Amino acid sequence: MLRPPTYRITVTGGNGQLGKELARISTLHPRLQFTFLSKEEFPLEDFKKIESWLHHHETDLFIHCAAYTAVDKAESEKEKVFLVNAEAPGLIAELLSKKKARLIYISTDYVFDGTSSVPLTELANTNPINLYGASKLEGERLVLKNNPASQVIRTSWLYSAFGHNFVKTMMRLMKEKESVSVVQDQKGSPTYAGDLAETLLQMIESDHFIPGIFHYSNEGETNWFEFALEIKKRTGSLCEVFPVPSTGYPTPARRPAYSLMDKSKIKKEYGIYIPDWQTSLVICIDQLKKQGV
């Protein structure tokens, strides 16, 4: 277990899905002292401000949730997406290494090309098919290279009661429209950000920091169409949901057709219990209903 005094944790992306979930449950961990940073307080495009903040503030662990996540827009903003998702995390890792501080970098299933037919382990070949995925993979490389005390946590299809995500978009569209069409030929697993936040804190509380790459998503396999059907079922919507192939919904950035990740490593090393995606979806929808969404 962690030793007193309190363990100081800094979280970027404080207003994002994972940042908000970490803040929500942080009060349950009194020995952990959290600082949540917004993009205004810690702008990833301004290296001087990054250096200044890290110079003037002490931290034991830095959880880097913030990222450029506009997957389609990234195709036309290569310089910006690599600056934010790769160069900035690389600099953060380097500066933290000098202070003997640990780093957790949140990454993505989009580092894979989608050609696998079996769940992907941390050792599986990476081959991103869009610039967002390529920028996150380079971020992984620089983080692990610049700070030996770093963890990379790859996750997929993140959603929460906070922020913008597939679940909230579907709930809104199913209220506004008589029918929606959803891609059926992309397989993976959703991740409830609340579950990921609890997992991160369980890993931190264990005081058993293992550098390297870990995969985390909820258990089970699905596709976006089936995900939407489950949202319809759990909200009691009468909206019709139709399946379409990816070719019927062209986007600037290609998506991997298969990105289901193997979570054996994180379960073995940290004794993590991972709920199935349907169970966690119900929890999130219940939260949204309480908010009047």
LINZIUR-V383970 format. One record per residue. N is the residue number from 0. RES is the residue in three letters. PHI is phi as a letter, one per 40 degrees, with the letter a starting at -180 (* if undefined). Layout:
<<N & RES & PHI> <N & RES & PHI>>
//
This chain:
<<0 & MET & *> <1 & LEU & c> <2 & ARG & c> <3 & PRO & c> <4 & PRO & c> <5 & THR & d> <6 & TYR & c> <7 & ARG & c> <8 & ILE & b> <9 & THR & b> <10 & VAL & b> <11 & THR & c> <12 & GLY & g> <13 & GLY & c> <14 & ASN & c> <15 & GLY & c> <16 & GLN & c> <17 & LEU & c> <18 & GLY & d> <19 & LYS & c> <20 & GLU & c> <21 & LEU & c> <22 & ALA & c> <23 & ARG & c> <24 & ILE & b> <25 & SER & c> <26 & THR & c> <27 & LEU & c> <28 & HIS & b> <29 & PRO & c> <30 & ARG & c> <31 & LEU & b> <32 & GLN & b> <33 & PHE & c> <34 & THR & b> <35 & PHE & b> <36 & LEU & b> <37 & SER & c> <38 & LYS & c> <39 & GLU & c> <40 & GLU & c> <41 & PHE & a> <42 & PRO & c> <43 & LEU & c> <44 & GLU & c> <45 & ASP & b> <46 & PHE & c> <47 & LYS & c> <48 & LYS & c> <49 & ILE & c> <50 & GLU & c> <51 & SER & c> <52 & TRP & c> <53 & LEU & c> <54 & HIS & c> <55 & HIS & c> <56 & HIS & b> <57 & GLU & c> <58 & THR & a> <59 & ASP & c> <60 & LEU & a> <61 & PHE & b> <62 & ILE & c> <63 & HIS & c> <64 & CYS & c> <65 & ALA & c> <66 & ALA & a> <67 & TYR & c> <68 & THR & b> <69 & ALA & c> <70 & VAL & d> <71 & ASP & c> <72 & LYS & c> <73 & ALA & c> <74 & GLU & c> <75 & SER & b> <76 & GLU & b> <77 & LYS & d> <78 & GLU & c> <79 & LYS & c> <80 & VAL & c> <81 & PHE & c> <82 & LEU & c> <83 & VAL & c> <84 & ASN & c> <85 & ALA & b> <86 & GLU & c> <87 & ALA & c> <88 & PRO & c> <89 & GLY & c> <90 & LEU & c> <91 & ILE & d> <92 & ALA & c> <93 & GLU & c> <94 & LEU & c> <95 & LEU & c> <96 & SER & c> <97 & LYS & c> <98 & LYS & c> <99 & LYS & f> <100 & ALA & b> <101 & ARG & c> <102 & LEU & b> <103 & ILE & b> <104 & TYR & b> <105 & ILE & c> <106 & SER & b> <107 & THR & a> <108 & ASP & c> <109 & TYR & c> <110 & VAL & c> <111 & PHE & b> <112 & ASP & c> <113 & GLY & g> <114 & THR & c> <115 & SER & c> <116 & SER & b> <117 & VAL & b> <118 & PRO & d> <119 & LEU & c> <120 & THR & c> <121 & GLU & c> <122 & LEU & c> <123 & ALA & c> <124 & ASN & c> <125 & THR & c> <126 & ASN & a> <127 & PRO & c> <128 & ILE & b> <129 & ASN & a> <130 & LEU & c> <131 & TYR & d> <132 & GLY & c> <133 & ALA & c> <134 & SER & c> <135 & LYS & c> <136 & LEU & c> <137 & GLU & c> <138 & GLY & c> <139 & GLU & d> <140 & ARG & c> <141 & LEU & c> <142 & VAL & c> <143 & LEU & c> <144 & LYS & c> <145 & ASN & c> <146 & ASN & a> <147 & PRO & d> <148 & ALA & c> <149 & SER & b> <150 & GLN & b> <151 & VAL & b> <152 & ILE & b> <153 & ARG & c> <154 & THR & b> <155 & SER & a> <156 & TRP & f> <157 & LEU & c> <158 & TYR & a> <159 & SER & a> <160 & ALA & c> <161 & PHE & b> <162 & GLY & g> <163 & HIS & b> <164 & ASN & a> <165 & PHE & c> <166 & VAL & c> <167 & LYS & c> <168 & THR & c> <169 & MET & c> <170 & MET & c> <171 & ARG & c> <172 & LEU & c> <173 & MET & c> <174 & LYS & c> <175 & GLU & c> <176 & LYS & b> <177 & GLU & c> <178 & SER & a> <179 & VAL & b> <180 & SER & b> <181 & VAL & b> <182 & VAL & c> <183 & GLN & b> <184 & ASP & b> <185 & GLN & b> <186 & LYS & b> <187 & GLY & a> <188 & SER & a> <189 & PRO & c> <190 & THR & b> <191 & TYR & c> <192 & ALA & d> <193 & GLY & c> <194 & ASP & c> <195 & LEU & c> <196 & ALA & c> <197 & GLU & c> <198 & THR & c> <199 & LEU & d> <200 & LEU & c> <201 & GLN & c> <202 & MET & c> <203 & ILE & c> <204 & GLU & c> <205 & SER & c> <206 & ASP & f> <207 & HIS & b> <208 & PHE & c> <209 & ILE & b> <210 & PRO & c> <211 & GLY & h> <212 & ILE & b> <213 & PHE & b> <214 & HIS & b> <215 & TYR & a> <216 & SER & a> <217 & ASN & c> <218 & GLU & c> <219 & GLY & h> <220 & GLU & b> <221 & THR & a> <222 & ASN & b> <223 & TRP & c> <224 & PHE & c> <225 & GLU & c> <226 & PHE & c> <227 & ALA & c> <228 & LEU & c> <229 & GLU & c> <230 & ILE & c> <231 & LYS & d> <232 & LYS & c> <233 & ARG & c> <234 & THR & b> <235 & GLY & g> <236 & SER & c> <237 & LEU & c> <238 & CYS & c> <239 & GLU & c> <240 & VAL & b> <241 & PHE & b> <242 & PRO & c> <243 & VAL & b> <244 & PRO & c> <245 & SER & d> <246 & THR & c> <247 & GLY & c> <248 & TYR & b> <249 & PRO & c> <250 & THR & b> <251 & PRO & d> <252 & ALA & b> <253 & ARG & c> <254 & ARG & b> <255 & PRO & c> <256 & ALA & c> <257 & TYR & a> <258 & SER & a> <259 & LEU & c> <260 & MET & b> <261 & ASP & c> <262 & LYS & b> <263 & SER & d> <264 & LYS & c> <265 & ILE & c> <266 & LYS & c> <267 & LYS & c> <268 & GLU & c> <269 & TYR & b> <270 & GLY & g> <271 & ILE & c> <272 & TYR & c> <273 & ILE & b> <274 & PRO & c> <275 & ASP & c> <276 & TRP & c> <277 & GLN & c> <278 & THR & c> <279 & SER & c> <280 & LEU & c> <281 & VAL & d> <282 & ILE & c> <283 & CYS & c> <284 & ILE & c> <285 & ASP & c> <286 & GLN & c> <287 & LEU & c> <288 & LYS & c> <289 & LYS & c> <290 & GLN & c> <291 & GLY & g> <292 & VAL & c>>
//
